[in-house]
Amino acid sequence: MREYTTQMEAAKKGIVTPEMKTVAKKENMDISKLMSLVACGQVAIPANINHTALSAEGVGTGLKTKINVNLGISGDCKNYDVEMQKVDMAVKFGAEAIMDLSNYGKTNTFRRELVGKSPAMIGTVPMYDAIGYLEKDLLDITAQDFLKVVRAHAEEGVDFMTIHAGINRRTVEAFKRDKRKMNIVSRGGSLLFAWMEMTHNENPFFEHYDEVLEILREYDVTISLGDALRPGCIDDSTDAGQINELIELGDLTKRAWEKDVQVMVEGPGHMAMDEITANMKLQKRLCHNAPFYVLGPLVTDIAPGYDHITSAIGGAIAAASGADFLCYVTPAEHLRLPDLSDVKEGIVASKIAAHAADIAKGIPNARDLDNQMADARHAMDWDRMFDIAIDGEKARQYFESTPPADRHTCSMCGKMCAVRTTNMILEGKKVEFCSEK
């Protein structure tokens, strides 16, 4: 029988768990250093006791930036086979987390299959599933009903859950006073706001927070404290509602740690580039250096169809400034449920942002693949370049779509390739163009 209930409890007791060993090896980090970071909450290892297919990952201080892929069905797009293909793609491209955001019908069959096969950590938002799971309209759902859905997800093996516990009476008042262009754009946050306003009750996840923590502790589920009042356009960023909720999340973080429940804190949203660094530092300060999980931030609002790019720009800045976990955004953001192509584009953009940030943060060995790519380019070893590339298949297709006369170069420069020219001169060879056939 385990001598501990959660990864945090084990770390506080000086117990090295199998998951800690896995993470330490992946991160090339001393196990004792990792354990101290888990014990103080600066690193989370989301690992539900029922997720036996998991290959554990750490999120937080000193570790590589992780990415999450959102998927799941909606009432307008309910093809579970397609969603499972998205899972396969996420695993193929090395996404460390997958969130099932299904919000239609009985989703537990899909979720159990997802947990059963996925080595990536699995997250959910129980608030999304409440109406379909309980088969009740929003106004008829009780506080205990919401907790019932949390327990169901925990039992199914979910590693982390987004719980919007920070939107309470105090933060709602701040939101109402400080008028916004976009109001509330968090789906879970808007549902809770509507429930609170219609029932005149406090947020059940805030009012019964200790009960939520007991459920999560039992299955070692990490709580991802949702940002219900995140900005939905750059004009709303860093306003009273967002900051008031962040203050609440800082207190909720400490309360979770007191019960040995691991924590991640979620952040914006939409935000101009010059505000991102300050927001990352503010979150780390107010939330006691808990791992920070950001959606984007999207740095402009005028690029529908290209929001994987606006998100990657913001995500790279955010992660280089202290964010630990990036939620991908696809080209379909704001427009429709993403298809397989959208998912791939979103994953690759997010992986680029995370890797670029790791180089900037000086994460050990982060530059290794870049140095290997430089070596392969120097040697003009195309097959090696494709092996190293994030998306080698696409790189190879581009190269072979217009094949060069000289296989050692590409069709852009041909024999005038700078690398070829310099290599030849340094090897003592003569560079000629007109006389060559």
C-alpha positions in Angstrom: 0.0 0.0 0.0 1.2 3.5 -0.8 2.7 5.5 2.1 1.4 8.7 0.6 -1.8 10.0 -1.1 -0.4 12.6 -3.5 2.9 13.5 -5.1 3.1 16.6 -2.9 2.6 14.5 0.3 5.3 12.1 -0.9 7.7 14.9 -1.6 7.1 16.5 1.8 7.8 13.1 3.4 11.0 12.6 1.4 9.5 9.6 -0.6 10.7 9.3 -4.2 7.7 8.2 -6.3 8.0 6.3 -9.7 6.5 9.5 -11.3 9.3 11.6 -9.8 11.9 9.2 -11.2 10.3 9.5 -14.7 10.2 13.3 -14.6 13.7 13.6 -13.2 15.0 11.5 -16.0 13.1 13.4 -18.7 14.3 16.7 -17.3 17.9 15.7 -16.5 17.3 17.0 -13.0 18.6 15.8 -9.7 15.8 13.8 -8.0 16.3 15.6 -4.7 16.0 19.0 -6.3 12.8 17.9 -8.1 11.4 16.5 -4.9 12.0 19.9 -3.1 10.2 21.7 -5.9 7.2 19.4 -5.7 7.1 19.7 -1.9 6.9 23.5 -2.0 4.4 23.5 -4.9 6.7 25.1 -7.6 6.4 21.9 -9.6 3.3 19.8 -10.2 3.3 16.2 -11.4 -0.3 15.6 -12.5 -0.7 11.8 -12.1 -4.1 10.3 -11.2 -3.7 7.0 -9.4 -6.1 5.5 -12.0 -4.2 6.7 -15.1 -2.0 3.6 -15.6 -1.0 4.5 -19.2 0.5 7.8 -18.1 4.1 8.8 -18.8 4.5 11.3 -16.1 5.4 14.9 -16.8 6.4 17.8 -14.5 5.2 21.3 -14.9 6.9 24.3 -13.2 10.1 25.9 -12.1 13.2 24.9 -13.9 11.5 22.4 -16.2 10.8 22.4 -20.0 7.7 24.3 -21.1 4.9 21.9 -21.7 2.0 22.2 -24.1 -1.6 21.1 -23.9 -4.0 20.1 -26.8 -7.7 20.8 -26.4 -10.2 18.4 -28.1 -13.6 16.9 -27.5 -17.1 16.9 -29.1 -19.8 19.6 -29.2 -23.4 19.4 -30.1 -22.6 20.4 -33.7 -19.6 18.1 -34.1 -19.9 14.8 -32.3 -17.6 12.4 -34.1 -15.7 10.5 -31.4 -13.5 8.7 -34.0 -12.2 12.1 -35.3 -11.5 13.2 -31.8 -9.5 10.1 -31.2 -7.5 10.7 -34.3 -6.7 14.1 -32.8 -5.4 12.3 -29.7 -3.1 10.2 -31.8 -1.8 13.3 -33.5 -1.2 15.0 -30.2 0.8 12.0 -28.9 2.7 11.8 -32.2 3.9 15.4 -32.0 4.8 15.1 -28.3 2.1 17.1 -26.6 2.5 16.5 -22.9 -1.2 17.1 -22.0 -4.6 16.6 -23.6 -7.8 18.3 -22.3 -11.1 16.7 -23.1 -13.5 19.7 -23.3 -16.5 17.7 -24.5 -19.7 19.4 -23.7 -22.4 17.2 -25.3 -24.1 14.0 -24.2 -22.5 11.2 -22.1 -18.8 11.9 -22.5 -17.5 9.3 -20.0 -17.1 6.5 -22.5 -14.8 8.7 -24.7 -12.9 9.9 -21.6 -12.3 6.4 -20.3 -10.9 5.3 -23.6 -8.8 8.5 -23.7 -7.3 7.8 -20.2 -6.9 4.1 -21.1 -4.6 4.8 -24.1 -3.0 8.2 -23.6 0.6 8.5 -22.2 -0.1 12.3 -22.0 -1.7 13.7 -18.9 -5.4 14.2 -19.2 -7.3 17.3 -18.1 -11.0 18.2 -18.0 -13.3 21.0 -17.0 -16.1 19.3 -15.0 -18.3 22.4 -15.4 -18.6 21.8 -19.1 -19.8 18.3 -18.6 -22.3 19.0 -15.8 -25.3 19.7 -17.9 -24.9 16.6 -20.1 -23.8 14.3 -17.3 -26.6 15.3 -14.9 -29.2 15.8 -17.6 -30.4 18.9 -15.8 -30.7 22.5 -16.9 -28.3 25.0 -15.4 -30.8 26.5 -12.9 -31.7 23.1 -11.6 -28.2 22.0 -10.8 -27.2 22.0 -7.1 -23.9 22.6 -5.5 -23.7 18.9 -4.6 -24.5 18.0 -8.2 -21.4 19.9 -9.3 -19.2 18.0 -6.8 -20.7 14.7 -8.1 -19.3 15.5 -11.6 -15.9 16.3 -10.1 -15.8 13.0 -8.3 -16.9 11.1 -11.5 -14.0 12.7 -13.5 -11.5 11.9 -10.7 -12.6 8.3 -10.6 -12.2 8.0 -14.4 -8.5 8.8 -14.1 -8.3 12.5 -15.1 -4.9 13.9 -14.0 -5.9 17.6 -13.7 -9.1 19.5 -13.6 -9.9 23.1 -14.3 -12.0 24.4 -11.4 -13.2 28.0 -11.6 -13.2 28.6 -7.9 -11.9 32.2 -8.1 -15.0 33.8 -9.5 -16.9 34.5 -6.3 -19.1 37.4 -5.0 -16.1 39.7 -4.5 -14.6 39.2 -8.0 -18.0 39.4 -9.6 -18.5 42.9 -8.0 -15.1 44.0 -9.4 -16.0 42.7 -12.8 -19.3 44.5 -12.8 -17.8 47.8 -11.7 -15.0 47.8 -14.3 -16.9 47.6 -17.6 -15.5 45.4 -20.3 -15.8 45.2 -24.0 -16.0 41.4 -24.0 -17.4 40.7 -20.5 -16.7 37.0 -19.6 -15.3 34.8 -22.4 -14.5 31.7 -20.3 -17.1 29.1 -21.1 -17.0 27.6 -17.5 -16.8 31.1 -16.0 -19.8 32.3 -17.9 -21.9 29.2 -16.8 -20.9 29.7 -13.2 -21.6 33.5 -13.4 -25.0 32.7 -14.8 -25.7 30.1 -12.2 -24.7 32.5 -9.4 -26.8 35.3 -10.8 -29.9 33.1 -11.3 -29.7 31.3 -8.0 -28.3 34.2 -5.9 -25.9 31.7 -4.4 -22.1 31.8 -4.0 -19.9 29.9 -6.5 -20.3 26.2 -5.3 -16.6 25.5 -6.1 -15.6 28.4 -3.9 -18.1 27.8 -1.1 -17.4 24.0 -1.0 -13.7 24.3 -1.9 -12.5 22.0 1.0 -14.8 19.3 -0.3 -13.4 19.7 -3.8 -9.9 19.4 -2.4 -10.8 16.2 -0.5 -12.0 14.6 -3.8 -8.9 15.6 -5.7 -6.6 14.5 -2.9 -8.2 11.0 -2.8 -7.2 10.4 -6.5 -4.1 12.7 -6.6 -5.7 15.0 -9.1 -4.0 18.3 -9.7 -6.3 21.4 -9.5 -5.9 23.8 -12.3 -7.4 27.0 -10.9 -9.3 28.4 -13.8 -9.3 32.1 -14.8 -13.0 32.7 -15.3 -12.4 36.4 -15.7 -9.5 36.2 -18.2 -9.5 39.0 -20.8 -11.2 38.1 -24.1 -9.7 41.0 -26.0 -6.6 43.0 -25.6 -8.6 46.1 -24.3 -9.8 44.0 -21.3 -6.4 42.8 -20.1 -5.0 43.5 -16.7 -8.3 45.0 -15.5 -9.8 44.9 -12.0 -11.7 41.7 -12.6 -8.7 39.7 -13.8 -6.4 41.0 -11.0 -9.1 40.5 -8.3 -9.6 36.9 -9.4 -5.8 36.3 -9.4 -5.6 37.5 -5.8 -8.3 35.0 -4.9 -6.4 32.2 -6.8 -3.3 32.9 -4.7 -5.2 32.2 -1.5 -6.9 29.1 -3.0 -3.4 27.9 -4.0 -2.2 28.0 -0.4 -5.4 26.2 0.8 -4.8 23.4 -1.7 -1.2 23.0 -0.7 -2.2 22.7 3.0 -4.1 19.6 1.9 -1.2 18.3 -0.2 -3.2 18.9 -3.4 -1.0 20.0 -6.3 -1.9 23.2 -8.1 -1.5 24.9 -11.4 -2.9 28.4 -12.0 -4.4 29.5 -15.3 -3.9 32.8 -17.0 -4.8 35.1 -19.9 -6.2 35.2 -22.5 -5.8 38.2 -24.8 -3.0 40.7 -24.0 -0.8 43.2 -25.8 2.8 42.1 -26.0 4.1 44.8 -23.7 1.9 43.6 -20.8 2.9 39.9 -20.9 6.1 39.9 -18.9 4.6 42.0 -16.1 1.5 39.7 -15.9 3.8 36.6 -15.6 5.7 38.2 -12.7 2.5 39.3 -11.0 1.0 35.9 -11.2 4.1 34.2 -9.8 4.2 36.7 -6.9 0.5 36.5 -6.1 0.3 32.8 -6.5 3.5 31.9 -4.6 5.4 30.6 -7.7 2.8 27.9 -8.5 3.1 26.6 -12.1 1.4 29.0 -14.5 -0.7 27.6 -17.4 -1.6 30.2 -20.1 -3.9 30.3 -23.1 -1.9 32.2 -25.6 -1.8 35.0 -24.7 -3.2 36.2 -28.1 -1.4 39.5 -28.9 -3.9 40.9 -31.3 -7.6 40.4 -32.0 -7.7 40.9 -35.8 -6.3 37.6 -37.1 -9.1 35.0 -37.1 -7.9 32.0 -39.1 -4.3 32.7 -37.9 -4.7 32.7 -34.2 -2.2 29.9 -33.8 0.3 32.5 -34.8 -0.9 35.3 -32.6 -1.0 32.7 -29.7 2.5 31.4 -30.5 3.9 34.9 -30.3 2.3 35.6 -27.0 3.1 32.1 -25.7 6.8 32.4 -26.4 7.0 35.7 -24.6 4.9 34.4 -21.7 7.0 31.2 -21.3 10.3 33.1 -21.6 9.0 35.3 -18.8 8.0 32.5 -16.4 4.9 30.7 -17.7 5.3 26.9 -17.4 2.5 25.4 -19.5 1.0 26.6 -22.9 -2.4 25.7 -24.0 -2.3 25.5 -27.8 -4.5 27.6 -30.1 -5.5 26.5 -33.6 -6.3 28.4 -36.8 -10.0 27.6 -36.0 -10.0 29.6 -32.7 -13.1 31.9 -32.6 -14.5 30.2 -35.7 -15.3 26.5 -35.3 -14.3 23.2 -33.8 -10.8 22.5 -35.1 -10.3 19.7 -37.6 -7.3 17.4 -37.8 -5.3 19.9 -39.9 -6.1 22.7 -37.5 -5.0 20.6 -34.6 -1.6 19.8 -36.2 -1.0 23.5 -37.0 -1.9 24.5 -33.4 0.4 21.8 -31.9 3.4 22.7 -34.1 3.0 26.5 -33.4 2.7 25.8 -29.7 5.7 23.5 -29.7 7.8 26.1 -31.5 6.8 28.7 -28.9 7.6 26.4 -26.0 11.0 25.4 -27.4 12.0 29.0 -28.2 11.1 30.0 -24.6 13.2 27.1 -23.2 16.2 28.3 -25.1 15.6 31.9 -23.8 15.2 30.6 -20.2 18.4 28.6 -20.4 16.7 25.2 -19.7 19.5 22.6 -19.6 20.0 20.9 -23.0 17.3 23.0 -24.6 19.7 24.0 -27.4 20.9 20.5 -28.2 18.5 19.8 -31.1 19.2 23.3 -32.5 22.9 22.5 -32.5 22.3 19.1 -34.1 20.3 20.9 -36.8 23.1 23.3 -37.4 25.5 20.4 -37.7 23.2 18.7 -40.2 22.8 21.8 -42.3 26.6 22.4 -42.2 27.0 18.8 -43.6 24.0 19.4 -45.9 22.6 16.1 -44.6 19.0 16.5 -45.6 17.7 13.2 -44.1 19.2 14.2 -40.7 17.6 17.6 -40.9 14.2 16.0 -41.5 14.7 13.7 -38.5 15.5 16.6 -36.2 12.7 18.9 -37.4 9.5 19.3 -35.3 7.5 18.4 -38.5 10.0 16.4 -40.6 7.2 15.2 -43.0 6.3 18.7 -44.0 9.9 19.7 -44.3 10.6 16.8 -46.6 7.5 17.5 -48.7 8.7 21.1 -49.2 12.2 20.0 -50.2 11.1 17.3 -52.6 8.3 19.4 -54.2 10.8 21.3 -56.3 13.8 19.0 -56.5 17.2 20.7 -57.1 19.5 19.6 -59.9 22.2 19.1 -57.2 20.8 16.9 -54.4 23.2 18.5 -51.9 21.5 21.9 -52.2 17.9 23.1 -52.4 16.0 24.8 -55.2 16.3 28.2 -53.5 20.0 28.9 -54.2 21.1 25.8 -56.1 24.8 25.7 -56.6 25.1 29.3 -55.2 24.2 27.9 -51.8 26.3 29.8 -49.2 27.0 26.7 -47.1 28.2 24.8 -50.2 30.4 27.6 -51.3 32.0 28.1 -47.9 32.5 24.4 -47.4 34.2 24.0 -50.8 36.6 26.9 -50.1 37.5 25.7 -46.7 38.2 22.2 -48.2 40.6 23.8 -50.7 38.3 23.3 -53.6 37.7 25.8 -56.5 34.2 27.2 -56.8 33.0 27.5 -60.4 29.6 28.0 -61.9 29.8 28.8 -65.6 32.1 25.9 -66.4 30.1 23.3 -64.5 27.6 21.2 -66.3 
